[in-house]
């Protein structure tokens, strides 16, 4: 079964940037559409960005123009570039393939001055 490891989170000031990475092991990464999700304390899990196998992308309205999802199939990695970060972006971020039930441990993003 394919598994994912997220990394790249941290503490950043409002207006700052981070790039999250999600590396796959096992499975055929090329065939997976992928999503970045986030869960803030006390809030529901939210799909933030999505990329198809053909690299078509979609974003939740709250991050459009600030976040960018991309993939490198040779590296079995999907990225989330996050710019102009806001305190409301604070959450644990997870990546997941559309057709699997596997959830990694996530990576914490904290936006605070």
C-alpha positions as MATLAB code, in Angstrom:
seq = 'XXXXXXXXXXXXXXXXXXXXXXXXXXXXXXXXXXXXXXXXXXXXXXXXXXXXXXXXXXXXXXXXXXXXXXXXXXXXXXXXXXXXXXXXXXXXXXXXXXXXXXXXXXXXXXXXX';
ca = [
       0.000    0.000    0.000;
       1.231    3.468   -0.805;
       2.259    5.573    2.181;
       3.068    9.280    2.470;
       5.374   11.322    4.661;
       4.705   15.047    4.992;
       7.357   17.594    5.911;
       8.161   21.281    5.684;
       5.886   22.743    8.324;
       6.968   25.159   11.002;
       6.383   28.495   12.666;
       6.185   31.477   10.330;
       5.114   35.091   10.699;
       2.036   36.407    8.903;
       2.901   37.179    5.314;
       5.610   34.543    5.242;
       6.000   31.446    3.083;
       6.484   27.724    3.518;
       6.777   24.819    1.114;
       5.347   21.503    2.213;
       6.496   18.218    0.710;
       4.771   14.853    0.602;
       6.889   11.888   -0.413;
       5.280    8.604   -1.439;
       6.608    5.120   -0.874;
       5.114    2.013   -2.411;
       2.398    2.047   -5.018;
       2.442    3.768   -8.389;
       2.546    7.447   -7.554;
       2.011    8.505  -11.170;
      -1.493    7.072  -11.100;
      -2.678    8.919   -7.992;
      -4.562   12.150   -7.915;
      -3.444   13.875   -4.732;
      -4.847   16.317   -2.231;
      -3.478   18.497    0.528;
      -5.810   18.686    3.504;
      -5.649   20.619    6.745;
      -7.257   20.432   10.144;
      -7.219   23.319   12.559;
      -8.014   22.839   16.257;
     -11.741   22.447   16.739;
     -12.452   22.525   13.018;
     -13.292   19.934   10.399;
     -10.808   18.480    7.993;
     -10.648   20.630    4.860;
      -9.390   19.875    1.358;
      -7.113   22.791    0.540;
      -5.647   21.898   -2.847;
      -5.935   19.052   -5.332;
      -3.901   17.905   -8.310;
      -4.868   15.270  -10.866;
      -2.571   12.790  -12.565;
      -2.492   15.253  -15.465;
      -1.541   18.108  -13.107;
      -4.845   19.945  -13.250;
      -5.243   21.847  -10.001;
      -8.050   23.117   -7.801;
      -8.061   25.142   -4.607;
     -10.432   26.070   -1.839;
     -11.418   29.719   -2.205;
      -9.611   30.815    0.958;
      -6.179   29.933   -0.482;
      -6.615   30.804   -4.163;
      -3.830   33.076   -5.331;
      -1.693   32.256   -2.290;
      -1.120   28.491   -2.412;
       0.173   26.386   -5.290;
       0.145   22.593   -5.545;
       2.535   20.740   -7.839;
       3.923   17.267   -8.325;
       7.189   15.659   -9.398;
       6.440   12.102  -10.439;
      10.123   11.204  -10.770;
      10.601   12.080   -7.102;
       7.206   10.652   -6.060;
       6.549   13.960   -4.375;
       3.706   16.460   -4.232;
       4.366   19.984   -2.993;
       2.293   22.764   -1.501;
       3.847   26.212   -1.849;
       2.171   28.534    0.624;
       2.690   32.281    0.324;
       1.186   35.278    2.116;
       0.357   33.069    5.063;
      -2.314   34.148    7.520;
      -2.990   33.110   11.120;
      -6.094   31.270    9.908;
      -3.843   28.972    7.867;
      -2.596   27.475   11.129;
      -3.361   23.756   11.053;
      -1.916   20.294   10.654;
      -1.487   19.639    6.946;
      -1.839   16.176    5.412;
      -1.504   14.769    1.938;
      -3.638   11.919    0.674;
      -4.234   10.069   -2.547;
      -7.805   10.066   -3.792;
      -8.036    6.308   -4.057;
      -6.448    5.262   -0.764;
      -7.447    5.517    2.871;
      -3.913    6.106    4.141;
      -3.276    9.200    6.240;
       0.226   10.190    7.299;
       1.152   11.978   10.505;
       0.910   15.394    8.904;
       3.046   18.465    9.389;
       2.182   21.368   11.676;
       1.969   24.863   10.219;
       1.709   27.723   12.684;
       1.316   31.302   11.482;
       1.861   33.734   14.316;
       3.744   36.878   15.176;
];
